[in-house]
Amino acid sequence: MTPHTDSKKTPEFSVGTRVKTRHSADPGLPEKEWPLETGVIVDEFGGVQDITDESYGRNWAVSRRWAVALDGGPLVFRNDPDLEPE
């Protein structure tokens, strides 16, 4: 799900920031093949990025830091490494 970025500097994100992230509604498409989509951060859930997937005991329905409204309509949830500035 992590977008490719050439920048060595970690970008700063906040509500209102336009971003790119990988997303697909096709459950059969591997994550590595998800297309890059654009959208805007609409909410922040600070602190949850410090919780690991392992601490949940599952890899589904885990918390993510940012809510991103994609330009195509879906609302997705991502952590900093899953985003890049638009």
All heavy atoms as an XYZ file, in Angstrom:
677
protein
N       0.821     -1.187      0.000
C       0.000      0.000      0.000
C       0.865      1.251      0.000
O       0.392      2.320     -0.301
C      -0.904     -0.058      1.229
C      -1.757      1.124      1.429
S      -2.925      1.089      2.782
C      -2.876     -0.492      3.491
N       2.118      1.132      0.346
C       2.982      2.297      0.459
C       3.320      2.878     -0.907
O       3.833      2.177     -1.757
C       4.285      1.926      1.193
O       3.943      1.375      2.450
C       5.170      3.127      1.378
N       3.024      4.148     -1.150
C       3.399      4.786     -2.413
C       4.904      4.927     -2.515
O       5.608      4.976     -1.514
C       2.742      6.164     -2.346
C       1.760      6.096     -1.260
C       2.229      5.019     -0.320
N       5.393      5.009     -3.738
C       6.811      5.240     -3.959
C       7.094      6.736     -3.827
O       6.376      7.558     -4.363
C       7.214      4.769     -5.360
C       8.614      5.117     -5.705
N       9.685      4.480     -5.124
C       9.130      6.039     -6.539
C      10.798      4.991     -5.610
N      10.495      5.943     -6.469
N       8.127      7.063     -3.100
C       8.515      8.460     -2.978
C      10.030      8.574     -3.084
O      10.746      7.728     -2.570
C       8.007      9.104     -1.666
O       8.432     10.454     -1.640
C       8.484      8.391     -0.434
N      10.502      9.591     -3.769
C      11.930      9.802     -3.941
C      12.511     10.691     -2.850
O      13.707     10.802     -2.712
C      12.211     10.449     -5.303
C      11.866      9.503     -6.429
O      12.034      8.282     -6.254
O      11.436      9.993     -7.483
N      11.675     11.334     -2.088
C      12.131     12.297     -1.088
C      12.660     11.585      0.152
O      12.060     10.643      0.642
C      10.977     13.215     -0.695
O      11.390     14.069      0.343
N      13.773     12.060      0.668
C      14.338     11.524      1.906
C      13.695     12.181      3.124
O      13.726     11.652      4.209
C      15.848     11.754      1.948
C      16.588     11.113      0.809
C      16.684      9.631      0.984
C      17.561      9.061     -0.109
N      17.174      7.773     -0.564
N      13.106     13.356      2.936
C      12.470     14.091      4.023
C      11.069     13.537      4.277
O      10.315     13.299      3.352
C      12.380     15.573      3.658
C      11.787     16.416      4.744
C      11.698     17.863      4.315
C      10.949     18.625      5.382
N      10.146     19.678      4.855
N      10.741     13.332      5.556
C       9.415     12.855      5.916
C       8.418     14.007      5.795
O       8.603     15.047      6.425
C       9.403     12.325      7.362
O      10.387     11.308      7.480
C       8.051     11.774      7.721
N       7.369     13.852      4.970
C       6.403     14.943      4.819
C       5.547     15.107      6.071
O       5.350     14.153      6.822
C       5.549     14.504      3.632
C       5.748     13.042      3.519
C       7.076     12.713      4.130
N       5.084     16.305      6.276
C       4.176     16.605      7.380
C       2.753     16.610      6.832
O       2.470     17.301      5.857
C       4.503     17.963      7.994
C       5.865     18.014      8.648
C       5.941     17.168      9.905
O       4.949     17.106     10.655
O       7.006     16.568     10.124
N       1.863     15.851      7.453
C       0.468     15.796      7.018
C      -0.424     16.422      8.083
O      -0.104     16.410      9.268
C       0.038     14.349      6.778
C       0.828     13.657      5.714
C       1.677     12.617      6.017
C       0.728     14.063      4.389
C       2.409     11.981      5.032
C       1.451     13.434      3.390
C       2.296     12.386      3.721
N      -1.565     16.958      7.642
C      -2.574     17.492      8.551
C      -3.913     17.464      7.826
O      -3.978     17.252      6.615
C      -2.222     18.922      8.979
O      -2.187     19.777      7.857
N      -4.976     17.684      8.572
C      -6.307     17.742      7.965
C      -6.307     18.849      6.913
O      -5.801     19.944      7.152
C      -7.387     17.995      9.036
C      -8.746     18.240      8.400
C      -7.455     16.814     10.002
N      -6.791     18.528      5.728
C      -6.826     19.477      4.621
C      -5.715     19.265      3.606
O      -5.762     19.820      2.512
N      -4.696     18.459      3.955
C      -3.585     18.193      3.041
C      -4.045     17.275      1.908
O      -4.706     16.275      2.145
C      -2.411     17.506      3.784
O      -1.975     18.328      4.848
C      -1.257     17.213      2.835
N      -3.696     17.643      0.676
C      -3.970     16.777     -0.481
C      -2.853     15.749     -0.569
O      -1.677     16.081     -0.435
C      -4.072     17.595     -1.758
C      -5.337     18.475     -1.706
C      -6.003     18.723     -3.008
N      -6.039     17.673     -3.979
C      -7.059     16.803     -4.148
N      -8.116     16.853     -3.356
N      -7.013     15.903     -5.105
N      -3.242     14.488     -0.747
C      -2.287     13.385     -0.729
C      -2.578     12.385     -1.838
O      -3.629     12.429     -2.485
C      -2.322     12.645      0.633
C      -1.854     13.543      1.758
C      -3.711     12.094      0.923
N      -1.617     11.473     -2.014
C      -1.788     10.311     -2.887
C      -1.614      9.067     -2.028
O      -0.796      9.052     -1.098
C      -0.714     10.277     -3.973
C      -0.740     11.429     -4.930
C       0.399     11.231     -5.929
C       0.835     12.536     -6.529
N       2.011     12.374     -7.400
N      -2.380      8.020     -2.335
C      -2.250      6.735     -1.657
C      -2.726      5.642     -2.594
O      -3.483      5.902     -3.531
C      -3.036      6.699     -0.331
O      -2.688      5.506      0.387
C      -4.538      6.759     -0.540
N      -2.288      4.442     -2.359
C      -2.728      3.315     -3.174
C      -4.069      2.815     -2.663
O      -4.290      2.715     -1.458
C      -1.685      2.207     -3.140
C      -0.366      2.693     -3.691
C       0.352      1.634     -4.478
N       1.544      2.187     -5.099
C       1.581      2.643     -6.342
N       0.521      2.592     -7.097
N       2.700      3.140     -6.840
N      -4.987      2.519     -3.612
C      -6.323      2.028     -3.238
C      -6.919      1.235     -4.387
O      -6.747      1.583     -5.557
C      -7.257      3.195     -2.903
C      -8.656      2.740     -2.649
N      -9.004      2.034     -1.518
C      -9.780      2.837     -3.393
C     -10.302      1.748     -1.577
N     -10.788      2.227     -2.703
N      -7.633      0.180     -4.040
C      -8.396     -0.588     -5.020
C      -9.606     -1.201     -4.337
O      -9.512     -1.684     -3.211
C      -7.542     -1.698     -5.630
O      -8.326     -2.484     -6.494
N     -10.736     -1.191     -5.026
C     -11.944     -1.843     -4.524
C     -11.982     -3.313     -4.931
O     -12.874     -4.046     -4.524
C     -13.177     -1.118     -5.050
N     -11.005     -3.747     -5.733
C     -10.940     -5.128     -6.214
C     -10.229     -5.997     -5.180
O      -9.012     -5.904     -5.020
C     -10.191     -5.169     -7.542
C     -10.069     -6.567     -8.126
O     -10.504     -7.537     -7.470
O      -9.536     -6.682     -9.240
N     -10.953     -6.867     -4.448
C     -10.322     -7.676     -3.406
C      -9.334     -8.706     -3.966
O      -8.500     -9.219     -3.226
C     -11.496     -8.360     -2.712
C     -12.598     -8.344     -3.707
C     -12.375     -7.125     -4.570
N      -9.405     -8.995     -5.260
C      -8.499     -9.955     -5.865
C      -7.190     -9.363     -6.339
O      -6.258    -10.089     -6.687
N      -7.089     -8.038     -6.341
C      -5.888     -7.361     -6.820
C      -4.876     -7.244     -5.683
O      -5.196     -6.693     -4.629
C      -6.248     -5.967     -7.344
C      -5.172     -5.186     -8.084
C      -4.767     -5.915     -9.362
C      -5.681     -3.799     -8.423
N      -3.651     -7.755     -5.873
C      -2.640     -7.647     -4.814
C      -2.345     -6.180     -4.479
O      -2.358     -5.328     -5.359
C      -1.400     -8.315     -5.422
C      -1.906     -9.148     -6.546
C      -3.154     -8.476     -7.046
N      -2.063     -5.925     -3.207
C      -1.791     -4.561     -2.744
C      -0.728     -3.858     -3.573
O      -0.821     -2.673     -3.831
C      -1.330     -4.594     -1.283
C      -2.267     -3.890     -0.351
C      -1.768     -3.917      1.082
O      -0.628     -3.485      1.359
O      -2.538     -4.359      1.941
N       0.303     -4.588     -3.991
C       1.393     -3.994     -4.773
C       0.917     -3.442     -6.117
O       1.576     -2.617     -6.715
C       2.478     -5.032     -5.046
C       3.183     -5.514     -3.820
C       4.184     -6.583     -4.205
C       4.532     -7.428     -3.013
N       5.350     -8.578     -3.369
N      -0.234     -3.910     -6.592
C      -0.758     -3.486     -7.893
C      -1.864     -2.443     -7.797
O      -2.424     -2.038     -8.809
C      -1.254     -4.709     -8.658
C      -0.150     -5.694     -8.981
C      -0.667     -6.940     -9.672
O      -1.767     -6.893    -10.264
O       0.044     -7.958     -9.615
N      -2.203     -2.036     -6.574
C      -3.242     -1.021     -6.412
C      -2.800      0.273     -7.084
O      -1.656      0.700     -6.938
C      -3.510     -0.741     -4.949
C      -4.187     -1.845     -4.201
C      -4.590     -3.060     -4.675
C      -4.523     -1.834     -2.819
N      -5.154     -3.797     -3.676
C      -5.138     -3.072     -2.518
C      -4.372     -0.914     -1.811
C      -5.604     -3.392     -1.252
C      -4.841     -1.230     -0.543
C      -5.446     -2.453     -0.276
N      -3.712      0.934     -7.814
C      -3.347      2.213     -8.451
C      -3.212      3.337     -7.417
O      -3.808      3.285     -6.340
C      -4.511      2.487     -9.398
C      -5.652      1.691     -8.876
C      -5.071      0.519     -8.150
N      -2.436      4.335     -7.769
C      -2.252      5.503     -6.927
C      -3.451      6.425     -7.119
O      -3.801      6.776     -8.237
C      -0.956      6.212     -7.321
C      -0.293      7.121     -6.306
C      -0.027      6.398     -4.999
C       1.008      7.650     -6.867
N      -4.121      6.786     -6.015
C      -5.302      7.644     -6.038
C      -5.000      8.939     -5.280
O      -4.178      8.950     -4.369
C      -6.485      6.941     -5.363
C      -6.851      5.602     -5.968
C      -7.700      5.726     -7.215
O      -8.309      6.790     -7.412
O      -7.742      4.763     -7.987
N      -5.700     10.005     -5.635
C      -5.532     11.284     -4.938
C      -6.748     11.574     -4.074
O      -7.849     11.078     -4.324
C      -5.344     12.450     -5.933
O      -6.471     12.493     -6.803
C      -4.070     12.276     -6.724
N      -6.535     12.382     -3.034
C      -7.623     12.756     -2.151
C      -7.156     13.777     -1.136
O      -6.062     14.322     -1.239
N      -7.994     14.013     -0.130
C      -7.686     15.004      0.901
C      -7.889     14.371      2.277
O      -8.830     13.599      2.492
C      -8.549     16.281      0.734
C     -10.022     15.989      0.928
C      -8.085     17.379      1.663
N      -6.975     14.684      3.208
C      -7.113     14.205      4.590
C      -8.270     14.956      5.236
O      -8.294     16.188      5.230
C      -5.811     14.417      5.380
C      -4.699     13.564      4.776
C      -6.017     14.109      6.854
C      -3.331     13.789      5.405
N      -9.236     14.211      5.798
C     -10.415     14.836      6.390
C     -10.492     14.679      7.904
O     -11.292     15.360      8.552
C     -11.720     14.317      5.739
C     -11.793     14.734      4.288
C     -11.857     12.817      5.882
N      -9.667     13.787      8.490
C      -9.688     13.634      9.941
C      -8.396     12.961     10.400
O      -7.744     12.271      9.623
C     -10.877     12.806     10.407
C     -11.328     13.142     11.825
O     -10.576     13.822     12.550
O     -12.446     12.731     12.205
N      -8.040     13.205     11.647
C      -6.842     12.611     12.239
C      -7.222     11.855     13.504
O      -8.040     12.314     14.289
C      -5.820     13.689     12.601
C      -4.588     13.113     13.271
C      -3.565     14.150     13.697
O      -3.840     15.352     13.605
O      -2.490     13.732     14.124
N      -6.620     10.698     13.669
C      -6.819      9.881     14.862
C      -5.458      9.669     15.504
O      -4.888      8.588     15.446
C      -7.485      8.550     14.492
C      -8.751      8.741     13.720
C      -8.761      8.657     12.333
C      -9.934      9.049     14.370
C      -9.927      8.850     11.606
C     -11.107      9.255     13.650
C     -11.100      9.155     12.274
N      -4.896     10.739     16.062
C      -3.551     10.728     16.624
C      -3.373      9.684     17.706
O      -4.279      9.421     18.495
N      -2.184      9.085     17.722
C      -1.848      8.079     18.725
C      -2.042      6.654     18.245
O      -1.340      5.760     18.683
N      -2.992      6.425     17.346
C      -3.241      5.054     16.904
C      -2.118      4.520     16.030
O      -1.943      3.315     15.918
C      -4.591      4.899     16.167
C      -5.742      5.252     17.077
C      -4.631      5.705     14.899
N      -1.328      5.408     15.440
C      -0.231      4.954     14.590
C       0.831      4.217     15.404
O       1.655      3.513     14.843
C       0.384      6.111     13.791
C       1.162      7.086     14.616
C       0.320      8.205     15.211
O      -0.893      8.123     15.284
N       0.980      9.250     15.657
N       0.815      4.368     16.719
C       1.786      3.694     17.574
C       1.355      2.275     17.947
O       2.130      1.526     18.532
C       2.015      4.500     18.850
C       2.578      5.886     18.553
O       3.348      6.021     17.580
O       2.229      6.832     19.276
N       0.128      1.891     17.611
C      -0.376      0.549     17.884
C      -0.025     -0.336     16.695
O      -0.324     -0.001     15.555
C      -1.907      0.570     18.103
C      -2.271      1.505     19.255
C      -2.419     -0.841     18.360
C      -3.765      1.757     19.400
N       0.602     -1.466     16.950
C       0.992     -2.362     15.862
C      -0.144     -3.326     15.525
O      -0.995     -3.620     16.369
C       2.230     -3.192     16.242
O       1.891     -4.051     17.333
C       3.401     -2.290     16.616
N      -0.154     -3.806     14.289
C      -1.160     -4.789     13.874
C      -1.111     -6.017     14.775
O      -2.139     -6.611     15.092
C      -0.941     -5.214     12.425
C      -1.234     -4.096     11.442
O      -1.643     -3.002     11.871
O      -1.054     -4.331     10.229
N       0.088     -6.405     15.199
C       0.252     -7.589     16.053
C      -0.452     -7.425     17.399
O      -0.966     -8.387     17.953
C       1.739     -7.892     16.276
C       2.474     -8.329     15.020
C       2.872     -7.162     14.112
O       3.064     -6.022     14.592
O       2.959     -7.387     12.898
N      -0.503     -6.195     17.917
C      -1.143     -5.982     19.213
C      -2.657     -6.188     19.140
O      -3.293     -6.441     20.153
C      -0.818     -4.592     19.761
O      -1.398     -3.581     18.962
N      -3.226     -6.093     17.923
C      -4.652     -6.358     17.751
C      -4.925     -7.857     17.698
O      -6.039     -8.297     17.917
C      -5.158     -5.742     16.444
C      -5.397     -4.255     16.497
C      -4.466     -3.365     15.988
C      -6.565     -3.745     17.043
C      -4.686     -2.010     16.015
C      -6.789     -2.380     17.080
C      -5.837     -1.519     16.565
O      -6.059     -0.176     16.599
N      -3.920     -8.631     17.311
C      -4.114    -10.065     17.152
C      -4.795    -10.410     15.834
O      -5.286    -11.510     15.646
N      -4.826     -9.459     14.917
C      -5.437     -9.669     13.594
C      -4.869     -8.614     12.647
O      -4.263     -7.653     13.084
C      -6.954     -9.548     13.655
C      -7.424     -8.166     14.104
C      -8.939     -8.082     14.222
N      -9.384     -6.737     14.380
C      -9.487     -6.090     15.525
N      -9.144     -6.677     16.649
N      -9.925     -4.841     15.571
N      -5.111     -8.792     11.342
C      -4.622     -7.800     10.378
C      -5.774     -7.108      9.656
O      -5.567     -6.465      8.655
C      -3.660     -8.441      9.378
C      -4.335     -9.494      8.527
O      -5.514     -9.787      8.710
N      -3.600    -10.072      7.611
N      -6.988     -7.202     10.170
C      -8.147     -6.531      9.580
C      -8.767     -5.613     10.637
O      -8.622     -5.835     11.827
C      -9.173     -7.550      9.070
C      -9.536     -8.578     10.102
C      -8.920     -9.779     10.327
C     -10.568     -8.473     11.092
N      -9.495    -10.424     11.384
C     -10.522     -9.653     11.872
C     -11.510     -7.515     11.403
C     -11.394     -9.886     12.934
C     -12.378     -7.755     12.463
C     -12.306     -8.937     13.203
N      -9.415     -4.567     10.170
C     -10.105     -3.598     11.047
C      -9.179     -3.008     12.106
O      -9.560     -2.872     13.264
C     -11.345     -4.219     11.689
N      -7.966     -2.667     11.699
C      -7.030     -2.037     12.628
C      -7.077     -0.518     12.442
O      -7.441     -0.022     11.383
C      -5.591     -2.563     12.418
C      -5.506     -4.038     12.776
C      -5.118     -2.347     11.009
N      -6.731      0.192     13.489
C      -6.785      1.652     13.448
C      -5.661      2.228     12.602
O      -4.561      1.695     12.563
C      -6.684      2.220     14.866
O      -7.778      1.795     15.628
N      -5.959      3.336     11.944
C      -4.980      4.081     11.162
C      -5.079      5.547     11.578
O      -6.096      5.998     12.091
C      -5.241      3.954      9.656
C      -5.230      2.530      9.147
C      -3.805      1.995      9.119
N      -3.781      0.660      8.549
C      -3.222     -0.372      9.126
N      -2.641     -0.257     10.288
N      -3.224     -1.540      8.538
N      -4.022      6.312     11.334
C      -3.969      7.702     11.804
C      -4.872      8.650     11.022
O      -5.487      9.545     11.602
C      -2.528      8.204     11.732
C      -2.430      9.624     12.247
C      -1.026     10.086     12.345
N      -1.002     11.430     12.907
C       0.092     12.131     13.077
N       1.257     11.619     12.746
N       0.031     13.341     13.574
N      -4.931      8.507      9.698
C      -5.608      9.503      8.858
C      -6.827      8.924      8.149
O      -6.782      7.811      7.641
C      -4.647     10.028      7.789
C      -3.390     10.604      8.329
C      -2.153     10.039      8.284
C      -3.228     11.847      8.999
N      -1.237     10.857      8.888
C      -1.871     11.979      9.333
C      -4.103     12.864      9.350
C      -1.362     13.084     10.006
C      -3.598     13.973     10.017
C      -2.246     14.075     10.336
N      -7.891      9.720      8.072
C      -9.038      9.426      7.219
C      -8.850     10.264      5.958
O      -8.666     11.481      6.043
C     -10.347      9.800      7.913
N      -8.869      9.607      4.795
C      -8.630     10.285      3.525
C      -9.844     10.093      2.622
O     -10.228      8.959      2.329
C      -7.366      9.729      2.821
C      -7.131     10.441      1.503
C      -6.147      9.839      3.732
N     -10.457     11.199      2.207
C     -11.560     11.156      1.242
C     -10.933     11.196     -0.147
O     -10.379     12.220     -0.555
C     -12.505     12.335      1.446
N     -10.993     10.070     -0.850
C     -10.419     10.010     -2.188
C     -11.299     10.757     -3.177
O     -12.522     10.819     -3.008
C     -10.240      8.554     -2.625
C      -9.280      7.723     -1.773
C      -9.222      6.287     -2.295
C      -7.891      8.344     -1.745
N     -10.678     11.307     -4.206
C     -11.409     12.087     -5.200
C     -12.483     11.246     -5.899
O     -13.502     11.778     -6.325
C     -10.450     12.677     -6.239
C      -9.505     13.704     -5.624
O      -9.807     14.236     -4.538
O      -8.457     13.969     -6.234
N     -12.277      9.935     -5.983
C     -13.240      9.043     -6.624
C     -14.414      8.661     -5.733
O     -15.330      7.976     -6.178
N     -14.392      9.083     -4.448
C     -15.524      8.830     -3.569
C     -15.240      8.035     -2.302
O     -15.798      8.336     -1.261
N     -14.391      6.991     -2.327
C     -14.188      6.196     -1.111
C     -13.500      6.973      0.008
O     -12.705      7.891     -0.249
C     -13.290      5.043     -1.563
C     -13.423      4.988     -3.036
C     -13.730      6.390     -3.482
N     -13.802      6.589      1.240
C     -13.107      7.077      2.419
C     -12.187      5.947      2.854
O     -12.642      4.825      3.091
C     -14.094      7.416      3.535
C     -13.500      7.911      4.855
C     -12.817      9.261      4.651
C     -14.575      8.006      5.915
N     -10.879      6.227      2.953
C      -9.908      5.212      3.344
C      -9.132      5.698      4.555
O      -9.107      6.897      4.850
C      -8.942      4.859      2.183
C      -9.709      4.269      1.007
C      -8.131      6.069      1.736
N      -8.502      4.776      5.246
C      -7.754      5.097      6.454
C      -6.314      4.650      6.264
O      -6.060      3.515      5.874
C      -8.398      4.421      7.665
C      -9.810      4.904      7.874
C     -10.872      4.276      7.248
C     -10.066      6.011      8.654
C     -12.168      4.734      7.404
C     -11.349      6.481      8.823
C     -12.408      5.843      8.199
N      -5.368      5.560      6.527
C      -3.962      5.301      6.249
C      -3.074      5.883      7.347
O      -3.465      6.809      8.053
C      -3.546      5.957      4.923
C      -4.328      5.493      3.711
C      -3.966      4.077      3.326
N      -4.538      3.683      2.055
C      -5.634      2.946      1.916
N      -6.280      2.530      2.990
N      -6.081      2.615      0.721
N      -1.851      5.349      7.446
C      -0.796      5.902      8.290
C       0.161      6.711      7.426
O       0.120      6.616      6.192
C      -0.042      4.780      9.014
C      -0.851      4.216     10.175
O      -1.612      4.925     10.820
N      -0.698      2.932     10.419
N       1.038      7.473      8.046
C       1.982      8.331      7.311
C       2.733      7.613      6.203
O       2.824      8.150      5.085
C       2.982      8.985      8.275
C       2.378     10.099      9.114
O       1.143     10.257      9.123
O       3.148     10.813      9.776
N       3.308      6.421      6.432
C       4.083      5.783      5.365
C       3.247      5.398      4.137
O       3.802      5.153      3.072
C       4.649      4.521      6.026
C       4.590      4.784      7.486
C       3.407      5.689      7.688
N       1.923      5.365      4.286
C       1.031      4.996      3.181
C       0.647      6.190      2.319
O      -0.084      6.031      1.343
C      -0.253      4.363      3.728
C       0.026      3.203      4.653
O       0.952      2.417      4.340
O      -0.657      3.085      5.681
N       1.115      7.381      2.698
C       0.737      8.610      1.998
C       1.950      9.319      1.412
O       3.066      9.166      1.909
C       0.055      9.577      2.981
C      -1.202      9.095      3.676
C      -1.629     10.124      4.716
C      -2.310      8.839      2.681
N       1.690     10.103      0.383
C       2.689     11.036     -0.128
C       1.970     12.313     -0.519
O       0.781     12.270     -0.873
C       3.486     10.455     -1.287
C       2.685     10.182     -2.533
C       3.538      9.580     -3.633
O       4.067      8.492     -3.465
O       3.652     10.245     -4.688
N       2.632     13.451     -0.440
C       1.993     14.715     -0.843
C       1.588     14.658     -2.318
O       2.277     14.032     -3.124
C       3.070     15.757     -0.622
C       4.074     15.126      0.277
C       4.008     13.650      0.021
N       0.499     15.306     -2.655
C       0.051     15.347     -4.052
C       0.946     16.235     -4.878
O       1.451     17.228     -4.479
C      -1.385     15.820     -4.133
C      -1.907     15.790     -5.545
C      -3.353     16.213     -5.661
O      -3.722     17.269     -5.102
O      -4.110     15.479     -6.286
